[in-house]
Each structure stands twice: as C-alpha cells, then as structure tokens.
Amino acid sequence: MILQLFGLAAAIVATYFVFKTAREYERRAVLWALLTFGVGFGAQFVLPLVIGILIAVILVLTGVKPESIAETLGGWALVLTVVCLMISFVGMFLILKYVARIPDDPEIVAPPPPPTFEEE
C-alpha cells in the first residue's frame, strides 16, 4: 500500500515536471503531461491488475481452485508491484528525458538583399 502511494505521488510530481519542461521548450505541454500520467498510472495500477487477472485465469484453467488463488499469488503480488513500479519510473523518466531535449533550431534563412533604386 505504501509503495503504491509513493508511486502515485511520483507520477504526479513527474507529470508536473514534464508539463513545466514541455511548456518551457514550446512543446505540447498538456499532451506530454497526460502521456506521463498515463504511463505512470497505467504501469503502476492497470498493468499489475491485468497481469494478476491473467495469472488467475491461467491458474484456474490448470486446476487450482478459485478460492485458493489469493494464497497462491500472495508472495508474488509484492514482486509484481515492485516490478511494475520500476517500469513506471523508467517510463516516466524516459518521457521527461525526451521532453527536456533542446529542440533543434530551425534553419535560419537570410533575408533577401535590399532593393537597389537606380536613378534615371
């Protein structure tokens, strides 16, 4: 439970920094912030849920009684939580690293030469 609260707080802080950095470098700040929060939240909460459901279905199909699935997965739940938390941190860090890259300056085109007015 504490790991999940820590991970949620980290996702919120990373989202803020990505938003601030993206706005600073004139990127789409809201889009990058939503992507960061989606990666953080998804990897910490949605991914373990989906993996847990898949493992439970596989266990039921292999003959484990549905009542004993919680006991079977008990020790592995913490490992799964920590692995998904690390995946979340890596994903949010990679997004922040990408957004923090200084964009290439566009090629500056020299202005045309000034007009010459010839007297007749």
C-alpha positions as CSV (number, residue, x, y, z in Angstrom):
1,M,0.0,0.0,0.0
2,I,2.8,2.4,0.9
3,L,4.6,1.6,-2.3
4,Q,1.5,2.4,-4.4
5,L,1.1,5.7,-2.6
6,F,4.7,6.5,-3.2
7,G,4.3,5.6,-6.9
8,L,1.2,7.7,-7.3
9,A,3.0,10.7,-5.7
10,A,5.9,10.1,-8.0
11,A,3.6,10.0,-11.0
12,I,2.0,13.3,-10.0
13,V,5.4,15.0,-9.4
14,A,6.8,13.7,-12.7
15,T,3.6,14.9,-14.5
16,Y,4.2,18.4,-13.2
17,F,7.8,18.5,-14.2
18,V,7.1,17.2,-17.7
19,F,4.3,19.8,-18.1
20,K,6.7,22.6,-16.9
21,T,9.5,21.4,-19.1
22,A,7.4,20.8,-22.2
23,R,5.9,24.3,-21.8
24,E,9.4,25.8,-21.4
25,Y,10.6,24.1,-24.7
26,E,7.4,25.0,-26.5
27,R,6.1,21.5,-26.9
28,R,2.5,20.4,-26.3
29,A,2.6,20.5,-22.5
30,V,-0.8,19.1,-21.8
31,L,-0.4,16.2,-24.2
32,W,3.0,15.3,-22.7
33,A,1.7,15.6,-19.1
34,L,-1.3,13.4,-19.9
35,L,1.1,10.8,-21.5
36,T,3.3,10.9,-18.5
37,F,0.5,10.4,-16.0
38,G,-1.0,7.7,-18.2
39,V,2.3,5.8,-18.3
40,G,2.9,6.2,-14.6
41,F,-0.7,5.3,-13.5
42,G,-1.0,2.6,-16.1
43,A,2.2,0.8,-15.3
44,Q,1.6,1.0,-11.5
45,F,-2.1,0.1,-11.3
46,V,-3.5,-1.1,-14.6
47,L,-0.6,-3.4,-15.6
48,P,-0.4,-5.3,-12.3
49,L,-4.2,-5.8,-12.3
50,V,-4.2,-7.1,-15.9
51,I,-1.2,-9.4,-15.2
52,G,-2.9,-10.7,-11.9
53,I,-6.1,-11.4,-13.8
54,L,-4.2,-13.3,-16.5
55,I,-2.3,-15.3,-13.9
56,A,-5.6,-16.1,-12.0
57,V,-7.3,-17.3,-15.2
58,I,-4.3,-19.5,-16.1
59,L,-4.3,-21.0,-12.6
60,V,-8.0,-21.7,-12.7
61,L,-7.5,-23.4,-16.1
62,T,-4.7,-25.5,-14.8
63,G,-6.9,-26.9,-12.0
64,V,-6.3,-24.5,-9.0
65,K,-9.4,-23.9,-7.0
66,P,-10.6,-20.2,-7.3
67,E,-10.8,-20.0,-3.5
68,S,-7.0,-20.6,-3.2
69,I,-5.8,-18.2,-5.8
70,A,-5.2,-15.4,-3.3
71,E,-3.0,-17.7,-1.2
72,T,-1.1,-18.8,-4.4
73,L,-0.4,-15.3,-5.6
74,G,0.2,-13.8,-2.1
75,G,4.0,-13.6,-2.3
76,W,4.2,-12.8,-5.9
77,A,1.9,-9.8,-5.6
78,L,4.7,-7.7,-3.9
79,V,7.2,-8.7,-6.6
80,L,4.7,-7.8,-9.3
81,T,4.0,-4.4,-7.6
82,V,7.7,-3.6,-7.3
83,V,8.5,-4.6,-10.9
84,C,5.6,-2.6,-12.3
85,L,6.6,0.4,-10.1
86,M,10.1,0.2,-11.6
87,I,8.7,0.0,-15.1
88,S,6.6,3.1,-14.3
89,F,9.6,5.1,-13.1
90,V,11.6,4.1,-16.1
91,G,8.8,5.1,-18.5
92,M,8.2,8.5,-16.8
93,F,12.0,9.2,-16.7
94,L,12.3,8.4,-20.5
95,I,9.4,10.8,-21.2
96,L,11.0,13.5,-19.1
97,K,14.3,13.0,-20.7
98,Y,12.8,13.3,-24.2
99,V,10.8,16.4,-23.4
100,A,13.9,18.0,-21.8
101,R,15.9,17.7,-25.0
102,I,16.5,21.1,-26.5
103,P,14.7,21.2,-29.9
104,D,16.8,21.8,-32.9
105,D,16.8,25.4,-34.1
106,P,15.1,25.8,-37.4
107,E,17.4,26.7,-40.3
108,I,17.6,30.5,-40.5
109,V,17.1,31.8,-43.9
110,A,18.9,35.0,-44.7
111,P,16.7,37.9,-45.7
112,P,16.7,38.9,-49.3
113,P,19.2,41.7,-50.2
114,P,17.8,45.2,-50.0
115,P,16.4,46.7,-53.3
116,T,18.6,49.0,-55.3
117,F,17.0,52.1,-56.7
118,E,18.7,53.4,-59.7
119,E,18.3,57.0,-60.7
120,E,17.4,57.7,-64.3
